[in-house]
Amino acid sequence: MILLIETISRRYLCRQNDVDAVGFPSTADRDDRGRPIMRSQLGPLLDPSDPPATGRLHALTIHLRRRVVELLVVRVDLLAEPPSVVPLAPFLTACLQLPWVTGAALLDEQPVLMLDLRRLATDLALGLRLKHAEAAL
């Protein structure tokens, strides 16, 4: 199953099994097992021109061994008919700063990137950030 994720100005895809829960962001600093919860808006994290969202957001929750990561987005939908996702060519994958994009698909005749959210959450938990995200801190 494939999730369609929307930020303020972009759309992304991810595998449903990369995400442990979809819902509203938690208000706690720790989960019920005592693990710290990290929150980050997906749009500005991936694209500096994608403004931070306000209002009611959805959380894509990914449970890691020692942390929980909530990626905040404007909208999440489960696609009834999964699109045909084309994997990135190896030479493109090798050029990526961080390997969070695994492929692309056409939705409504527009290219949409497929993300590996579990890898992205792991990298966030390890403190890895894109250069534009570091500048915003």
C-alpha positions as a Python dict, from the first residue, in 0.01 Angstrom:
ca = {
    (1, 'M'): (0, 0, 0),
    (2, 'I'): (115, 350, -84),
    (3, 'L'): (52, 673, 108),
    (4, 'L'): (19, 1007, -67),
    (5, 'I'): (166, 1278, 155),
    (6, 'E'): (101, 1648, 103),
    (7, 'T'): (294, 1942, 241),
    (8, 'I'): (210, 2306, 169),
    (9, 'S'): (354, 2300, -183),
    (10, 'R'): (468, 1942, -257),
    (11, 'R'): (337, 1587, -278),
    (12, 'Y'): (534, 1275, -192),
    (13, 'L'): (471, 901, -180),
    (14, 'C'): (583, 644, 75),
    (15, 'R'): (522, 280, 154),
    (16, 'Q'): (258, 239, 423),
    (17, 'N'): (476, -15, 606),
    (18, 'D'): (745, 255, 657),
    (19, 'V'): (502, 431, 894),
    (20, 'D'): (391, 280, 1226),
    (21, 'A'): (96, 515, 1279),
    (22, 'V'): (-85, 802, 1110),
    (23, 'G'): (-274, 1047, 1326),
    (24, 'F'): (-249, 1378, 1501),
    (25, 'P'): (81, 1490, 1654),
    (26, 'S'): (141, 1388, 2012),
    (27, 'T'): (156, 1660, 2275),
    (28, 'A'): (392, 1461, 2498),
    (29, 'D'): (771, 1478, 2497),
    (30, 'R'): (802, 1101, 2547),
    (31, 'D'): (603, 798, 2437),
    (32, 'D'): (452, 539, 2673),
    (33, 'R'): (785, 348, 2676),
    (34, 'G'): (979, 659, 2779),
    (35, 'R'): (1141, 719, 2439),
    (36, 'P'): (1184, 1084, 2336),
    (37, 'I'): (959, 1203, 2055),
    (38, 'M'): (1125, 1408, 1779),
    (39, 'R'): (897, 1621, 1559),
    (40, 'S'): (984, 1773, 1224),
    (41, 'Q'): (776, 1921, 944),
    (42, 'L'): (847, 1719, 633),
    (43, 'G'): (799, 2002, 381),
    (44, 'P'): (1068, 2245, 501),
    (45, 'L'): (1297, 1953, 586),
    (46, 'L'): (1306, 1838, 223),
    (47, 'D'): (1261, 2168, 41),
    (48, 'P'): (1355, 2512, 176),
    (49, 'S'): (1096, 2677, -49),
    (50, 'D'): (815, 2469, 108),
    (51, 'P'): (690, 2690, 394),
    (52, 'P'): (610, 2549, 737),
    (53, 'A'): (248, 2447, 775),
    (54, 'T'): (19, 2586, 1042),
    (55, 'G'): (-312, 2467, 1175),
    (56, 'R'): (-419, 2105, 1200),
    (57, 'L'): (-136, 1877, 1091),
    (58, 'H'): (-105, 1502, 1061),
    (59, 'A'): (182, 1302, 1208),
    (60, 'L'): (349, 1012, 1034),
    (61, 'T'): (487, 827, 1336),
    (62, 'I'): (791, 602, 1303),
    (63, 'H'): (906, 405, 1607),
    (64, 'L'): (1280, 352, 1623),
    (65, 'R'): (1470, 160, 1885),
    (66, 'R'): (1549, 456, 2113),
    (67, 'R'): (1332, 735, 1973),
    (68, 'V'): (1001, 808, 1808),
    (69, 'V'): (998, 1039, 1507),
    (70, 'E'): (685, 1229, 1404),
    (71, 'L'): (698, 1376, 1055),
    (72, 'L'): (433, 1647, 1031),
    (73, 'V'): (240, 1698, 707),
    (74, 'V'): (-72, 1878, 588),
    (75, 'R'): (-252, 1573, 451),
    (76, 'V'): (-212, 1196, 417),
    (77, 'D'): (-418, 966, 195),
    (78, 'L'): (-402, 594, 129),
    (79, 'L'): (-405, 545, -247),
    (80, 'A'): (-672, 299, -358),
    (81, 'E'): (-477, 220, -674),
    (82, 'P'): (-101, 224, -622),
    (83, 'P'): (86, 409, -897),
    (84, 'S'): (365, 252, -1095),
    (85, 'V'): (679, 362, -913),
    (86, 'V'): (1001, 369, -1115),
    (87, 'P'): (1316, 320, -903),
    (88, 'L'): (1587, 583, -936),
    (89, 'A'): (1875, 486, -1158),
    (90, 'P'): (2190, 387, -965),
    (91, 'F'): (2385, 688, -1096),
    (92, 'L'): (2114, 924, -962),
    (93, 'T'): (2099, 747, -627),
    (94, 'A'): (2477, 782, -594),
    (95, 'C'): (2448, 1161, -643),
    (96, 'L'): (2194, 1216, -365),
    (97, 'Q'): (2318, 1388, -49),
    (98, 'L'): (2105, 1152, 159),
    (99, 'P'): (1930, 844, 14),
    (100, 'W'): (1573, 929, 114),
    (101, 'V'): (1431, 926, -241),
    (102, 'T'): (1393, 577, -384),
    (103, 'G'): (1186, 638, -698),
    (104, 'A'): (924, 845, -873),
    (105, 'A'): (573, 801, -1011),
    (106, 'L'): (333, 1003, -1221),
    (107, 'L'): (18, 1122, -1044),
    (108, 'D'): (-218, 1347, -1237),
    (109, 'E'): (55, 1374, -1500),
    (110, 'Q'): (294, 1525, -1241),
    (111, 'P'): (609, 1351, -1112),
    (112, 'V'): (592, 1263, -742),
    (113, 'L'): (892, 1135, -546),
    (114, 'M'): (881, 812, -343),
    (115, 'L'): (1045, 855, -2),
    (116, 'D'): (1198, 603, 234),
    (117, 'L'): (1052, 754, 554),
    (118, 'R'): (1204, 493, 784),
    (119, 'R'): (1552, 584, 657),
    (120, 'L'): (1471, 954, 682),
    (121, 'A'): (1351, 910, 1043),
    (122, 'T'): (1663, 711, 1131),
    (123, 'D'): (1887, 983, 988),
    (124, 'L'): (1695, 1253, 1178),
    (125, 'A'): (1733, 1055, 1501),
    (126, 'L'): (2107, 1034, 1435),
    (127, 'G'): (2120, 1411, 1391),
    (128, 'L'): (2175, 1419, 1014),
    (129, 'R'): (2020, 1719, 840),
    (130, 'L'): (2031, 1879, 500),
    (131, 'K'): (2235, 2198, 471),
    (132, 'H'): (1928, 2423, 428),
    (133, 'A'): (1767, 2266, 739),
    (134, 'E'): (2081, 2339, 943),
    (135, 'A'): (2072, 2704, 835),
    (136, 'A'): (1715, 2735, 964),
    (137, 'L'): (1809, 2619, 1315),
}
